[in-house]
């Protein structure tokens, strides 16, 4: 029997001093049965890092032709494509041809580092691609905040993140493996 997705209700308050973006987003997130808490929490962090009034969570892991998060213009063009995990160079190429800006958030510690070593040279030709990793220590700490109903506060300043739920705080340092040109 197929398992159903678990629904998470998240009130995400973003205070991004770097981009001067201050807003609260009410998100309903379906966590696929095969999705880990680490990936779920990274999706929320990725949303906060790219927060915009038109940014949306997609069906994500359950579809092959959609990113985890996207931002579309009012006329339907893809402005931002946000993917988590370790996509192939082919998938990144296709993503870069579909959207103005593509951001990939790899995770998985040493596995992510090995993936990046294999594809980083081929990714240089994509001017609209950013690759931003997190240390395994950071993502492990972040996972401890996961709950079916969350009120998260994400503060971003000087490229650093502070993620808090109630009295629990996790500090994250994004690792810019590739910046957009």
C-alpha positions, 0 to 999 in steps of 0.5 A: 500500500502506498504511503501518503505525504505528511502535511507540515504547516509552517509559518515562516518569518523571514528577515533578510537584512542583505536583501531588505526583505521582511515578510511572513509566509504561511506554507503548507508543505507535503513531505513525501514519504521518501523525504528526510527531515533534513531535506524538508528543513533545507527546502524551508531554508532555501525558500527563506534564502530566495523569499519573494511574494511570488515564490512557491513550493512545488510538488518537488520530489514527486515530479521530475520536471519541476524544481522544489521551489520556483518563482514565476513572473505574472505572465508565467515565465520562470524567473527562479528555479530552486532545486535540492539534492545532487542533480545531474549536469543534464538536469542543471543544463535543462534547468538553466535553459528554463529559468533566469536564475537557478539555485541548487542546494546540495546536501549529504556531506561527503556525498555532496562534495564528491558530486560537486567535484565531478560536475563543477567544471561542466557547470562553469558555462552556466552563468545563471547557476548558483550552487550553495551547500551547507556543512553536514553539521549544520544540516544535522542541527537544522533537522532537530527543529523539524515539527509538523507545525512550526513557527520559524524565524529566519534572520539573514545577515552578511550571508549568515543565517539564524533559524529559530523555533521557540527557544531553539536556535541553529546558525547556518553558514551557506557555502558558495560553491558557485556564484552566478556570473 
